[in-house]
């Protein structure tokens, strides 16, 4: 059980959230999966906002933020859309019990939080608890390409709808995917009633999945097709989830530095693989969610990144794991630096106009600073500050790192926000 649920103060909040949920006539949509949750929630909320009032919760996906969302949602909100994430066993069931979704979406099952789940089977067992809370008149929206999907469909009393690009039996089929950093992602979603051409602001092919999940959910919720198309076309990627940042007279950064599961690194690297007529660089920080030794993982990451980019920059003590050939070192195909600050200084010194730099890492290194330092003065270069926030919002970005001062300022800002919300 979450420590929050054992706290008497939070028990009162949970009680209030339960009352609000029971009295609510809103439509509740829950999104879970190993990847694409935040984009699905944010895009679906953006689509719904074109026609109705909606309360949404993304990025912060544990039981505490979920309770806050339920307590703060209002009668005028016709929809409540929330991201439900788990990091350990036993976390999904309490969230599902509180939220009681009318619609539940599963994006995909992958290797995540390996120390807790020990593989995809453990991940599925935990995340599937969400669907146990669906009533017979509920709706499950499932990735038809995922081998675990049928385990949910079998013996279910609720209605289910599937989407995919490889399974011809899916209710919604994705076709003609085209994506690049310069042209952005387009594709077609087809079912028995509609054939919809989707234009997006996303740079990578992998985003077909969360975009399709959001579009299918919107269609099933009765949002007009024309409104869906228009709203998708105006939605920008979430900050640090393949968000694009062009520096005038300098590089174009693609920031993908919140999560870096080993099993999906190739999807990120593919974004720069087909770029032509400009230099391509990939910055790699920390990789996550893998079993066994890190050495073969970083070595494999380098091999594929080398195929996709003109130069690969590693941050941290990675050289002994990768052991690149002497020619790659001599020709600067690979560069090793120890800290984010060293990485920025090297990029700044060697940058050329309009080059594309993909930054890929787990969030603990806060590698968005590589881009931010081109736009403003960055003095906080602590390699891993262990403060759970993005640097754009951090009050300590322009000062030398001081954990106590940053946490104090964050607490003050949160109090001000709570007073404003009241």
N, C-alpha and C positions, 0 to 999 in steps of 0.2 A: 504493500500500500504506500502511496505517496506520502511523504512527510507532511505535506500541506493538509491532507485529510485527517491527520492526527492532531492538527493544531486547532484548539477551540475557536480561535479567531476566524480561521478559514472555514471551520464547520458552520459557523453562522452565515458566512458568505455563501457557502454551498447550499444551505437551507433556503436562502433568499433566491439563489439562482434556480433551484428546483421549483419554487413557487412561480417565478416569472415564466419558466418554461411551460409549466402545466396550464397557465392561464393564457399563453400566447396562441394566437391564431396564425402566426407567420409560418412560412414554409422553411424548414431547416435543412440545410445541405451540408454534409460533412465530406471532407476529402482526405484520404490517406494514401499511402504508397511510399516506395523507397526513393522516388525522384519525381519532380514536377508538381508537388503539392502546392507550393507557394504561388507558382505561376498560374496553375489551374484556378485557385481561389481568387487571386487578384484579378485575373482576366474575367472570370465569371461574374464577379462583383461589378467590374467595369461595364460588362455587357448589360447586366440587369439595371444598372444606374441610368441607362438610356431610356428606360420606360417606367421604372419603379424605384421605391426607396429600399435600400438594402444595408444591413449591418454586416461587416466582414471582419475576419481575423486571420491574418497570415503571418508567416515567419516565426512568431512566438506561438508554438503549437502544443504546449503542455497544459496540464489541468488548471493551473493558476490563471493564465490568460483566458482560458475557455470559460471559467467561472465569471471572470470580469466581463466578458462579452455578453454572456447571458444576463447578467445583472444590469448591464447598461443598454441593452436593446430596448426599443420603444414600440408601442402599439402601431405606430405609423410605418414601421419597417415591415414590408411585405415579405421580405426574405432575410434569412440569416445564413451566411456562408462561412464556414470555419475549417481551418486546417488542423487535423489531429495527428500528431506525431508521437512516436515512442522511442525511448532509448534503452528500455529494459523490460523484462517480463512483468506482466500484471498491470501495465499502465493504460492500456486501451480500454478495458472493460469499464473502469470507473468513469472515463470520459464519455464513452458511448451511453452509459446509463444516465448521465446528467444531460447530455445534449439531445438524445432521442431523435435521431435524424429521420426526416421524411424521405430524403434522398441520400444515398451513400455512394461515393465514387472511389474506385481503386485505380490508381495510375499504373503501377507496376510493382513487382516484387524483385528486389535485388539484394546483394550482399551489403548490409549496413550494420553498424554497431556489432561487429563480429564477436567481441568479447562477451556480449550478452546473449546473442541469438545463435551463434555458431553456424550460420549459413542461412540460405533462403527459406528452408523449411521452418526454422524457428521464427524468422521474420513474418512469414505468412501466418503461422499459428497465432501470433500476437495481433497482427493487423486485422485478421479476419474476425476478431471479436467485435469489430464495429458493426458487422452485418448481422450479428445475433440480436442487435437492438432494433432492426427494421421490422415493422409490423407487416401484416399480409398485404396492406394497401400501399406499402412503401416501394421504392424504386432503387435498384442497384445499377450503377453504370460502370462497366468493367472493360478492361483492356483485353480484347479478344485474342491478341497475339501472345499473351502471357500464359504460360503453361499452368499456372496456379488458378486461373480464373474459373475453370470448370468445377473446381472443388467447392466454390461458392455457389455456382449455378445449380449443382446437383441437390435435389431434395429441398430446394428453397421454396417458400410459400409466397415470397414477394416477387414482383415483376422485375425482370432484368433486361438490360440493353447492353450490347457489346459494340466496341469499335476497334478498328485495327487496319493495318496495311497489308498483312500477310495471310490473314485468315478470311477466306472468301465467304465463310458462314456468318461473319460479323454483321450486325444490323446496319452499322455505318462503316463504309470502306473508304480509306484514304488513298488517293491516286495522284500521280503526276507531281511529286514533290520536287521543288526546285529551290535551292538556297545558296546564298553567298553573302559575304560581308557587305559587298557593294550593292547587291540587288535585293537582299532580304528574302525571307521565306515565303513561298506561295505553294498552294496545293489545292486539291479538290476533295470535298467530302460528299459522298454519294450514299443515298439510301433509296428506298422504294418511292418516296415522295419528292425528294429534292436532289439536286446536283449543285452544290454550292462551291464557288471559287473563293478561296480565302487568301487575302493579301495581308501580310503582317510587317512588323518592324523588327523581327527577330533575325539574327545573323546565321543561326545554325539549323541544320536539318533535324536535329534531335528534338526541337521544340514542337514538331508536329503533334507529339503525344499530349502534352498538357493543353495545347491550344484546342486539339480535337476534343479532349475530355470536357473542356469548358463549353465549346460550341454545342456538343451533343447534349450536355446538361441544359443549356439555354433553350435548345429546341424542344426538349422534353418538358421544360417548364412553361412552354408556350410563348417564348419571346419571338417576335416577328423576324423572319429571315433577313429582311432588309436592314433592320436595326442591328442584328448580330454582325453582319458583314461590315457595316460602318463602324461599329464599336471596336471590333478586332483590329481594323486597319489603323486605328488611332492609339492603340495601346503600346506603350514602350516597355521593353524588358525591365524587370525588377533590378534595382541597383545591386551590382556585384553578381548578378545571375546572367552573365553574357551581356551586360550593358555596354554600350559603345560610347566612347569619349574621345572626341577629336581635339587635339591641341593645335591651335593656330600656328602654322609654320613648323610644327613638330609631328610627333607620332599620333597614330590612332590606336587607342587602347581598347581591348576587349577584356573587361573584368569578369572573370569567372572564379571568384576567390572566396566563396562561402563554404563549398563542399568540394572534395576531390576524391570520390571513391575510385579505387584502382580499376574496377571493372568497367567504368564508363569514361576513362581518360581519352580513349580514341575518339569519342564523339566530340569532345572539346577540340582536340588537335585537328580534326577534319575541317573545322571552320576556316582554318588558314591554309589548308593544303592546296586548294585550287586558286588561291589569289595570285594574280599575275601582275607584272610590270611594277612591282614595288617589293621592298625587302620585308620578309616575314620573320618575326622572332617569337619564341615561346619562353616565358618565364615560369619555372616550376618551383613551388615551395614545398609544402608537406602533402603527401598522399595518405589517404585513409582507407579504412574498411577492407583489410586483407588479412589472410591467415599466413603464418610463417614468417620467415626472414624478410626484411625490407630490401636487401641487396638485389635479388632478382626482379623485384617490382620496379625499383628505380632504374635498373638496367634496361628492362623492357620499355619503360616509359621513355627513356632516352632514345632507344632505337626507333620507336615510331615517331616521336617528336622530331627527330633528325630527318625523317622522310618528308615531314610536313612543313618544315621551316628551314630558313637559311642559317639560323643560329638558335641554340638552346642555352638558357641561363638557369643554373640551379642555385638555390639559396639554401645554405646550411651545409652540414658536413656530409656531402653526397658523393664526393670524388672516389672514395675507396669502395663504395658500393657499385659505381658505374664502370670504373676502369676504362675510360675511353681510349681509343688508339692515339698514338702520338701525332698523327697527321691531323686529327680533329682538334687536338689542343693547339698545335702549331698554326693551323689555319683559322682558329677561333670559331670553329663550328660549335664548340661547347665552351662555356665560361662557368667557373665556379666562384661564388662569393659566399661569405659567411653570414651576412646580415641583410635585412631589407634596405638599410641605408647605403651599404656598399653597392647593392643592386641598382638603386636609384642613381647613385653617382656614376656608375658605369654606363647606364642607359643615357643619362643626360650628356655625358661626354661623347658618346658615339652615335647619338640619334641622327636620323636624316628625315627630311620632310616627307610626310604621308606614309611612312612605313607603318606596318601593322604589328602590334605587340599584344599577344594573348597572354594574360596573367592567370595562371591556374594553380590553385592551392586550397587547402583547408583554411577556414576563417581565422585560426589562431595567430597567424602571422600578420594579419591586417595588411595585405599587399595592395589594397586600394591606395595606400600611401604613395606608391610608385607613380600613380596618375595625379593624385592630389598635389604632390610636390611640384608638378609642372604649373599648377594654377595658383598656389598660395604657399606661404612659408610654413614648412613643416619642421618642428623642432623635436617632436616626440618620435623617436625611432626605436623604442623598446622592441626587441625582436618578437617577444610573445608576452604581452602585458596581462593576459588572463582576465581582461575586462570584456564582458560580453556585449559589445556594441560595435557599430561600424564607425570608422574614424571621421566620417563626414559629420556625424552628430556628436562626436566626443568633445567635451569641453577642454580636453588637454592637448589637442592636436598642435596648437601653436606654442606649446610650452615644453620644457624639458620634462621627461616623465616623472610624475609624482602620483603614485597610486592613491594615497590617502586624499590628496586634493581633488583628484578626478572623481573618486567615489563620493566625496562630499558634495561636489558641484552637481553630479548626476542626481543625488538624493534631493537636493534643493529644486532642481528642474522638475523632478517627478512630482514633488509636493505641489509645485505651481500648476503642473498639468492637471493633477487630481482636483485641485480647487477650481480650475477652469471648467473641467468636465461636470463638476457638481452644479 
